[in-house]
């Protein structure tokens, strides 16, 4: 019976000297001259500085929706005086926005997938001790567990997809349609009809990149139900960001809180505070919780 669960975040890959940060993705785009992707990003998001790239996934919601909608409304405004005018021309701007946004996001995800696939397997001397009788939930798109640790794929749930697989990577933000409309700074139903439709298409397209955590949980409901026998959980290299907290709540709800022991790797004091907050929120007894570091878990100590 499997009784050990590892939950893996991007800090796990970084610990193994894998250049898997968003700034590394940016450098890879530059080094490999993916200028088309940069043009796409500039067209969607405007000026992108180091801070923007450091929060790349969250910032997929920072599209300049009003600017894009306004430009497309102007360029695709119906010519009512033309003999070729048809009622469907009212929707040209809306369709153009939808196509532009969809193609742009597809370009980004496609290049991101290629970047993940070329990442190295990692530093063997940084490997940590892994319990044999274990299963894994990883938030990473990489193949580190398979390639560096030899973990069989059927023991690993890539909750947001795996690079190179048939399914699309779940790469997105945590904002809702209403959140994005507020960021736009103008209500969708303001302005004349063509602009309204263009704004609605832009906001909807950005909202569609939201991580649908509730749906993901439902899709993997059986996997979570099988966690009732887990007695030990190790969370390694995860920042415990708000958008991913529902996964942790579901995991702890599925376990026997009276029996389970939890270890969370903490990079700094802020990480320790987040970890302790999670434990308190999920009602895990504090006596069952232990903060740790990835370095202390290495097989080969430095």
C-alpha positions in Angstrom: 0.0 0.0 0.0 1.4 3.4 -1.0 1.7 5.7 2.0 4.1 8.5 1.0 3.2 11.5 -1.2 5.6 13.9 -2.6 4.3 17.3 -3.9 6.8 18.9 -6.2 7.2 22.6 -7.1 9.6 24.5 -9.3 12.0 25.0 -6.5 12.7 21.3 -6.7 14.0 21.7 -10.3 16.0 24.8 -9.3 17.6 22.9 -6.4 18.9 20.4 -9.0 20.5 23.3 -10.9 17.9 23.2 -13.7 17.4 26.7 -15.2 13.6 26.5 -14.9 12.7 30.0 -13.8 10.6 32.4 -16.0 13.7 34.6 -16.4 15.4 31.5 -17.8 12.6 31.1 -20.3 13.1 34.7 -21.4 16.8 34.2 -21.9 16.2 31.1 -23.9 13.9 33.0 -26.2 16.6 35.6 -26.7 19.4 33.1 -27.2 17.4 31.2 -29.7 16.1 34.3 -31.5 12.4 33.7 -30.9 11.8 37.3 -31.9 8.3 36.5 -33.1 7.3 35.5 -29.6 8.8 38.7 -28.2 6.8 40.7 -30.8 3.6 38.8 -29.7 4.3 39.5 -26.0 5.0 43.2 -26.7 1.8 43.4 -28.8 -0.3 41.9 -25.9 1.3 43.3 -22.8 3.3 46.4 -23.8 6.4 47.1 -21.9 7.7 44.0 -20.0 10.5 44.6 -17.5 12.4 42.1 -15.3 9.7 42.2 -12.6 7.0 41.3 -15.2 9.0 38.3 -16.4 9.6 37.2 -12.8 5.8 36.8 -12.5 5.3 35.7 -16.1 2.4 33.2 -15.5 0.4 35.6 -13.3 1.0 38.4 -15.8 -0.6 36.5 -18.6 -3.7 38.3 -17.2 -2.1 41.8 -17.8 -3.0 42.0 -21.5 -3.7 45.6 -22.7 -7.3 44.6 -23.4 -8.7 48.1 -24.0 -5.9 49.1 -26.3 -6.3 45.9 -28.4 -10.0 46.1 -28.5 -10.0 49.8 -29.5 -7.4 49.2 -32.3 -9.4 46.3 -33.7 -12.7 48.2 -33.5 -11.2 51.0 -35.5 -9.5 48.7 -38.1 -12.6 46.5 -38.6 -15.4 49.1 -38.2 -18.3 48.3 -40.7 -18.5 50.4 -43.8 -22.2 51.0 -43.8 -22.1 52.8 -47.2 -20.5 49.9 -49.0 -22.6 47.8 -51.3 -20.9 44.8 -49.8 -22.0 45.6 -46.3 -23.6 42.6 -44.5 -25.0 42.3 -40.9 -22.2 40.0 -40.1 -19.7 42.9 -40.6 -20.8 44.1 -37.1 -18.8 41.3 -35.7 -15.5 41.6 -37.6 -13.7 43.4 -34.8 -14.9 40.9 -32.3 -13.7 38.0 -34.4 -10.4 39.7 -35.1 -9.7 40.2 -31.4 -10.5 36.6 -30.7 -8.3 35.3 -33.5 -5.4 37.7 -32.5 -5.6 36.7 -28.8 -5.9 33.0 -29.5 -3.0 32.9 -31.9 -0.8 34.9 -29.5 -1.4 32.7 -26.5 -0.9 29.6 -28.7 2.5 31.0 -29.8 3.5 31.6 -26.2 2.4 28.1 -25.0 4.1 26.4 -28.0 7.5 28.1 -27.3 7.1 27.5 -23.5 6.6 23.8 -24.3 9.7 23.7 -26.5 11.7 25.5 -23.7 10.7 22.9 -21.1 11.6 20.0 -23.3 15.2 21.2 -23.8 15.8 21.6 -20.0 18.6 19.4 -18.7 17.9 16.5 -16.4 19.6 18.1 -13.4 22.6 17.7 -11.1 22.9 14.1 -9.8 24.9 15.3 -6.8 21.8 17.3 -5.6 19.5 14.3 -5.5 17.4 13.9 -2.4 16.4 10.6 -0.8 13.1 9.3 -2.1 11.0 6.7 -0.3 10.3 3.8 -2.6 6.7 3.3 -1.7 5.6 6.7 -2.9 3.4 8.6 -5.4 4.0 12.1 -6.7 2.0 15.2 -7.6 4.1 17.7 -9.5 3.2 21.2 -10.5 6.2 21.2 -12.9 6.0 20.6 -16.7 9.4 19.0 -16.7 10.5 15.3 -16.7 12.9 15.6 -13.8 11.3 12.9 -11.7 11.2 10.5 -14.7 14.7 11.3 -16.1 16.8 12.1 -13.0 15.1 9.8 -10.4 13.8 7.1 -12.7 10.2 7.4 -11.3 7.7 5.5 -13.4 5.2 7.7 -15.1 2.2 6.0 -13.6 3.3 7.1 -10.2 3.3 10.8 -11.2 0.4 13.1 -11.6 1.5 16.2 -13.6 -1.4 18.3 -12.4 -0.8 21.1 -15.0 0.4 18.9 -17.8 3.7 17.6 -19.0 5.9 19.0 -21.8 5.9 16.9 -24.9 2.6 15.2 -24.1 -0.5 15.4 -26.3 -2.5 17.6 -23.9 -1.9 21.4 -23.8 0.1 22.7 -20.8 -2.1 24.4 -18.2 -0.2 27.7 -18.2 -2.3 30.6 -16.7 -3.2 33.1 -14.1 -5.8 33.1 -11.3 -8.0 36.1 -12.2 -11.7 36.0 -13.1 -13.6 37.8 -15.9 -14.6 40.5 -13.5 -11.1 41.0 -12.3 -9.8 41.5 -15.8 -12.6 43.9 -16.6 -11.6 46.0 -13.6 -7.9 45.9 -14.7 -9.0 47.1 -18.2 -10.3 50.3 -16.4 -13.6 50.4 -18.4 -16.7 48.4 -18.4 -17.3 46.1 -21.3 -20.8 47.6 -21.9 -19.4 51.1 -22.3 -19.0 52.7 -25.7 -20.6 51.9 -29.0 -21.6 48.4 -30.0 -18.6 47.4 -32.1 -16.2 48.4 -29.4 -18.3 46.7 -26.7 -18.1 43.4 -28.7 -14.4 43.8 -29.2 -13.8 44.5 -25.5 -15.9 41.5 -24.5 -13.9 39.3 -26.8 -10.6 40.5 -25.4 -11.6 40.1 -21.7 -13.1 36.7 -22.4 -10.0 35.5 -24.1 -7.8 36.6 -21.2 -10.2 35.1 -18.7 -10.0 31.8 -20.6 -6.3 31.5 -19.6 -7.3 31.3 -16.0 -6.3 28.1 -14.3 -9.6 26.2 -13.9 -8.6 24.7 -10.6 -12.1 23.5 -9.7 -12.4 21.6 -13.0 -8.9 20.1 -12.6 -9.8 18.9 -9.1 -12.9 17.3 -10.5 -11.1 15.7 -13.4 -8.7 14.0 -10.9 -11.2 13.4 -8.1 -10.5 9.6 -8.1 -6.8 10.3 -7.6 -7.4 12.5 -4.6 -9.9 10.0 -3.1 -7.2 7.4 -3.1 -5.0 9.5 -0.6 -6.8 8.2 2.5 -4.0 5.8 3.2 -1.2 8.4 2.9 0.7 8.8 6.2 3.5 11.1 5.1 3.4 14.1 2.8 6.5 16.0 1.7 6.1 19.3 -0.1 9.3 20.2 -1.9 10.1 23.4 -3.7 6.6 24.8 -3.8 5.9 28.5 -3.1 2.4 27.8 -1.9 1.0 30.6 -4.0 -2.7 31.4 -3.6 -3.8 30.0 -7.0 -2.6 26.5 -6.0 -3.9 26.4 -2.4 -7.1 24.6 -3.4 -5.0 21.6 -4.4 -3.4 21.5 -0.9 -6.8 21.9 0.8 -8.1 19.0 -1.3 -5.1 16.8 -0.4 -5.4 17.4 3.3 -9.1 16.9 3.2 -8.5 13.5 1.6 -6.0 12.3 4.2 -6.4 11.1 7.7 -5.3 14.2 9.6 -4.8 12.2 12.8 -2.2 10.0 11.1 -0.5 12.1 8.4 2.9 13.7 9.0 3.8 16.7 6.9 7.2 18.1 5.9 7.5 21.3 3.9 10.8 22.6 2.4 11.2 26.3 3.2 13.6 28.5 1.4 13.5 31.5 3.7 11.5 33.0 6.6 8.6 34.1 4.3 8.3 30.5 3.1 8.2 29.3 6.7 5.3 31.7 7.5 3.4 30.5 4.4 3.9 26.9 5.3 2.8 27.4 8.9 -0.3 29.3 7.7 -1.2 26.3 5.4 -0.8 23.8 8.3 -3.0 25.9 10.6 -5.6 26.5 7.9 -5.9 22.8 7.1 -6.1 21.9 10.8 -3.1 19.6 10.7 -1.8 19.2 14.3 1.3 21.3 14.7 3.0 18.3 16.3 2.6 16.5 12.9 4.4 19.3 11.0 8.1 19.7 10.3 9.8 22.5 8.3 12.8 21.3 6.3 15.1 22.3 3.5 16.0 20.6 0.3 19.7 20.8 1.1 19.1 18.8 4.3 17.4 16.0 2.4 20.2 15.5 -0.1 21.7 12.0 -0.3 25.1 13.6 -0.8 25.6 16.3 1.9 27.6 19.3 0.9 
